[in-house]
Amino acid sequence: MPKVELIAITPNYIQLIQRAMGECYQRPVGEKTVKKAIQAGHLSVLEHCSATFEIQCSISVLLQLTRHRHFSFTVQSSRGCELTHFHKTGIEFLDSLLIEHMADYKYAVEDGCKNKEDAAYLLPKAAEYKLLITGNFRAWYEYLPKRMCKRAQKEHRQMAEQIQKLLAKSAPEIFDRDFMNCDRCTEKSCSFS
Ligand SMILES: Cc1cc2nc3c(=O)[nH]c(=O)nc-3n(C[C@H](O)[C@H](O)[C@H](O)COP(=O)(O)OP(=O)(O)OC[C@H]3O[C@@H](n4cnc5c(N)ncnc54)[C@H](O)[C@@H]3O)c2cc1C
């Protein structure tokens, strides 16, 4: 299970979004107008607010996460740090192989390589990195349905669900909603009903 912690969020986010909406009409607006604007897809007003998380996830998920081009990242260095954790798949056969791969890497770090960065070539995609990720509210809003989708990789889905829960708690007007529309989805390849 990936680790997710909300580190920072724009404190006066709703006033800021209302202010942005107010600029459009040159008059003050309330929360209802914000709600309607979001429903209408007027999402640029969300870009004025941001949230930062500390995450621990596998290289596999990190690769997928960095495909989302509007996020900012600071990632644990494989040159400066020895990586000690890996994502457990729950599949006994795979997890025992992963233990062996991590042991090969540890052996290279301790006995073979002058620098850890070279030993890191041996790491499996399950090896876990720690990172800070910052995104504006629009980036998070558009990321969530893609990675909470049942077709997304399980580890990434669990992480996106944790992120959504934390955002919904801190900014309910924007994020306390159903991001999945499985009933209306037309994706034929989905094996989940
Ligand atoms: C279930 C699933 C399976 C996937 N499988 C694969 C795969 O097999 N291979 C693979 O390569 N990728 C795969 N992806 C990754 C996917 O193609 C996207 O790269 C990733 O989801 C990032 O989302 P995004 O491109 O919509 O935009 P983001 O980078 O998150 O940006 C958000 C939005 O900004 C806009 N935007 C950003 N950049 C541009 C641009 N240059 N031009 C125009 N509009 C832009 C778009 O509207 C975009 O939706 C998969 C994703 C999912 C969720």
The ligand as an SDF file (V2000), in Angstrom:
LIG
                    3D

 53 58  0  0  0  0  0  0  0  0999 V2000
   -5.5650    3.1240  -17.4260 C   0  0  0  0  0  0  0  0  0  0  0  0
   -4.4270    3.8220  -18.1080 C   0  0  0  0  0  0  0  0  0  0  0  0
   -3.6170    3.1340  -19.0100 C   0  0  0  0  0  0  0  0  0  0  0  0
   -2.5610    3.7870  -19.6480 C   0  0  0  0  0  0  0  0  0  0  0  0
   -1.7830    3.0870  -20.5150 N   0  0  0  0  0  0  0  0  0  0  0  0
   -0.7600    3.7230  -21.1550 C   0  0  0  0  0  0  0  0  0  0  0  0
    0.0820    3.0340  -22.0890 C   0  0  0  0  0  0  0  0  0  0  0  0
   -0.0920    1.8460  -22.3330 O   0  0  0  0  0  0  0  0  0  0  0  0
    1.0940    3.7190  -22.6860 N   0  0  0  0  0  0  0  0  0  0  0  0
    1.3270    5.0570  -22.4490 C   0  0  0  0  0  0  0  0  0  0  0  0
    2.2420    5.6270  -23.0330 O   0  0  0  0  0  0  0  0  0  0  0  0
    0.5580    5.7270  -21.5790 N   0  0  0  0  0  0  0  0  0  0  0  0
   -0.4690    5.1110  -20.9250 C   0  0  0  0  0  0  0  0  0  0  0  0
   -1.2350    5.8000  -20.0300 N   0  0  0  0  0  0  0  0  0  0  0  0
   -0.8800    7.2050  -19.7270 C   0  0  0  0  0  0  0  0  0  0  0  0
   -1.7730    8.1960  -20.4920 C   0  0  0  0  0  0  0  0  0  0  0  0
   -1.6210    8.0670  -21.8730 O   0  0  0  0  0  0  0  0  0  0  0  0
   -1.3820    9.6480  -20.0860 C   0  0  0  0  0  0  0  0  0  0  0  0
   -0.0480    9.9150  -20.4530 O   0  0  0  0  0  0  0  0  0  0  0  0
   -1.5260    9.9170  -18.6050 C   0  0  0  0  0  0  0  0  0  0  0  0
   -2.7380    9.4080  -18.1190 O   0  0  0  0  0  0  0  0  0  0  0  0
   -1.4410   11.4450  -18.3570 C   0  0  0  0  0  0  0  0  0  0  0  0
   -2.6610   12.0430  -18.6420 O   0  0  0  0  0  0  0  0  0  0  0  0
   -2.9100   13.0960  -19.8010 P   0  0  0  0  0  0  0  0  0  0  0  0
   -2.0270   12.8640  -20.9710 O   0  0  0  0  0  0  0  0  0  0  0  0
   -4.3940   13.1720  -20.0560 O   0  0  0  0  0  0  0  0  0  0  0  0
   -2.5370   14.5050  -19.3210 O   0  0  0  0  0  0  0  0  0  0  0  0
   -1.8150   15.2940  -18.1640 P   0  0  0  0  0  0  0  0  0  0  0  0
   -0.3790   15.3900  -18.4800 O   0  0  0  0  0  0  0  0  0  0  0  0
   -2.2380   14.7960  -16.8210 O   0  0  0  0  0  0  0  0  0  0  0  0
   -2.4790   16.7080  -18.4350 O   0  0  0  0  0  0  0  0  0  0  0  0
   -3.8520   16.9880  -18.1220 C   0  0  0  0  0  0  0  0  0  0  0  0
   -4.5720   17.5140  -19.3690 C   0  0  0  0  0  0  0  0  0  0  0  0
   -3.8470   18.6410  -19.9050 O   0  0  0  0  0  0  0  0  0  0  0  0
   -3.9640   18.6230  -21.3230 C   0  0  0  0  0  0  0  0  0  0  0  0
   -2.6280   18.5030  -21.9350 N   0  0  0  0  0  0  0  0  0  0  0  0
   -1.4520   18.2560  -21.2800 C   0  0  0  0  0  0  0  0  0  0  0  0
   -0.4310   18.2630  -22.1450 N   0  0  0  0  0  0  0  0  0  0  0  0
   -0.9610   18.4880  -23.3700 C   0  0  0  0  0  0  0  0  0  0  0  0
   -0.4040   18.5890  -24.6890 C   0  0  0  0  0  0  0  0  0  0  0  0
    0.9030   18.4390  -24.9210 N   0  0  0  0  0  0  0  0  0  0  0  0
   -1.2340   18.8410  -25.7000 N   0  0  0  0  0  0  0  0  0  0  0  0
   -2.5700   19.0130  -25.5080 C   0  0  0  0  0  0  0  0  0  0  0  0
   -3.1730   18.9040  -24.2890 N   0  0  0  0  0  0  0  0  0  0  0  0
   -2.3680   18.6540  -23.2380 C   0  0  0  0  0  0  0  0  0  0  0  0
   -4.8590   17.4370  -21.6960 C   0  0  0  0  0  0  0  0  0  0  0  0
   -6.1990   17.8780  -21.7830 O   0  0  0  0  0  0  0  0  0  0  0  0
   -4.6620   16.5100  -20.5130 C   0  0  0  0  0  0  0  0  0  0  0  0
   -5.7240   15.5780  -20.3490 O   0  0  0  0  0  0  0  0  0  0  0  0
   -2.2920    5.1680  -19.3760 C   0  0  0  0  0  0  0  0  0  0  0  0
   -3.1220    5.8510  -18.4790 C   0  0  0  0  0  0  0  0  0  0  0  0
   -4.1590    5.2030  -17.8430 C   0  0  0  0  0  0  0  0  0  0  0  0
   -5.0100    5.9930  -16.8540 C   0  0  0  0  0  0  0  0  0  0  0  0
  1  2  1  0
  2  3  1  0
  2 52  2  0
  3  4  2  0
  4  5  1  0
  4 50  1  0
  5  6  2  0
  6  7  1  0
  6 13  1  0
  7  8  2  0
  7  9  1  0
  9 10  1  0
 10 11  2  0
 10 12  1  0
 12 13  2  0
 13 14  1  0
 14 15  1  0
 14 50  1  0
 15 16  1  0
 16 17  1  0
 16 18  1  0
 18 19  1  0
 18 20  1  0
 20 21  1  0
 20 22  1  0
 22 23  1  0
 23 24  1  0
 24 25  2  0
 24 26  1  0
 24 27  1  0
 27 28  1  0
 28 29  2  0
 28 30  1  0
 28 31  1  0
 31 32  1  0
 32 33  1  0
 33 34  1  0
 33 48  1  0
 34 35  1  0
 35 36  1  0
 35 46  1  0
 36 37  1  0
 36 45  1  0
 37 38  2  0
 38 39  1  0
 39 40  1  0
 39 45  2  0
 40 41  1  0
 40 42  2  0
 42 43  1  0
 43 44  2  0
 44 45  1  0
 46 47  1  0
 46 48  1  0
 48 49  1  0
 50 51  2  0
 51 52  1  0
 52 53  1  0
M  END
$$$$
